[in-house]
Amino acid sequence: MENSIGIIIGIVVVGFIAYKIFNKGEDKVVSKPVAKAPAPTPAPVVEVQKAPTKAQLSKLTKKQIDDLAKLEWGIKLDARKSKDDMIKEFIKLAKAQIKANEAASGDDDEDEV
């Protein structure tokens, strides 16, 4: 009887050692890294060009006003006019250009529908 208990304990010990040797971490629970969902892309920024104000233009020289009108707006001003007249004309033409651009972009939207 004592021999059978010793044999059983020996078999259990040998079985445990064999289990540890041949089962090299296969029973471990390994959590896989969770893939993060890609961040939503921000909506495209639509730049709305605003006509410069009289106060903004009054701070500039006639040359700066003429350059701004020509380079950023494509507006040709008469530099022989007074600064105040150039400002008035620039604001009037810039607003007309904005209105024309809005009307043109509004027509494009209707075509897509």
C-alpha positions in Angstrom: 0.0 0.0 0.0 2.8 2.3 0.9 4.5 1.4 -2.4 1.4 2.2 -4.4 1.1 5.7 -2.7 4.8 6.3 -3.5 4.3 5.2 -7.1 1.2 7.5 -7.5 3.1 10.5 -6.0 6.1 9.7 -8.3 3.8 9.5 -11.4 2.2 12.8 -10.4 5.6 14.5 -10.0 6.9 13.1 -13.3 3.7 14.1 -15.1 3.9 17.6 -13.7 7.6 18.0 -14.7 6.8 16.6 -18.2 3.8 19.0 -18.5 6.0 22.0 -17.6 8.7 21.0 -20.0 6.6 20.2 -23.1 3.9 22.8 -22.5 6.0 25.9 -23.0 3.5 28.7 -22.4 0.8 27.4 -24.7 -1.8 27.6 -22.1 -1.1 31.2 -21.2 -3.8 33.7 -22.2 -2.2 36.4 -24.3 -4.3 39.3 -25.2 -3.7 40.6 -28.7 -3.3 44.3 -29.0 -6.5 45.9 -30.1 -6.2 47.8 -33.4 -7.3 51.4 -32.9 -9.8 52.8 -35.2 -8.3 55.5 -37.4 -9.1 59.0 -36.3 -11.8 60.6 -38.4 -10.4 63.0 -41.0 -11.4 66.6 -40.3 -13.7 68.2 -42.8 -11.9 70.1 -45.5 -11.4 73.8 -44.7 -13.2 76.1 -47.1 -11.5 79.5 -47.1 -14.0 82.2 -47.4 -12.4 85.3 -48.8 -13.8 88.4 -47.2 -13.5 91.9 -48.6 -11.0 94.0 -46.7 -12.6 96.7 -44.5 -12.0 100.4 -44.9 -10.2 100.5 -41.6 -7.8 97.8 -42.7 -7.1 99.5 -46.0 -6.7 102.9 -44.4 -3.7 101.6 -42.5 -1.9 100.8 -45.8 -0.2 103.1 -48.3 -1.6 103.6 -51.8 1.1 101.3 -53.2 0.2 98.5 -50.7 -3.5 98.8 -51.5 -2.7 98.6 -55.2 -0.4 95.6 -54.7 -3.0 93.8 -52.5 -5.8 94.4 -55.0 -3.6 93.2 -57.9 -2.0 90.1 -56.2 -4.7 88.7 -54.0 -7.8 89.8 -55.8 -6.8 90.3 -59.4 -8.3 93.8 -59.3 -6.6 96.6 -61.2 -6.9 100.0 -59.4 -6.1 103.4 -60.8 -3.2 104.7 -58.7 -3.8 108.3 -59.9 -7.0 108.4 -57.8 -6.9 109.5 -54.1 -6.3 106.9 -51.5 -9.9 107.2 -50.3 -11.3 106.7 -53.8 -9.0 103.7 -54.3 -10.3 102.2 -51.1 -13.9 102.7 -52.1 -13.3 101.2 -55.5 -11.4 98.2 -54.1 -14.1 97.4 -51.5 -16.8 97.7 -54.2 -15.0 95.5 -56.7 -13.9 92.9 -54.0 -17.5 92.5 -52.8 -18.7 92.1 -56.4 -16.1 89.5 -57.0 -17.1 87.6 -53.8 -20.8 87.7 -54.9 -19.8 86.4 -58.4 -17.8 83.6 -56.8 -20.7 82.6 -54.5 -23.1 82.6 -57.4 -20.7 80.5 -59.5 -20.2 78.0 -56.6 -23.9 77.8 -56.0 -24.5 76.9 -59.7 -22.0 74.1 -59.4 -23.9 72.6 -56.4 -27.1 72.5 -58.3 -25.5 70.6 -61.2 -24.4 67.8 -58.9 -27.8 67.2 -57.4 
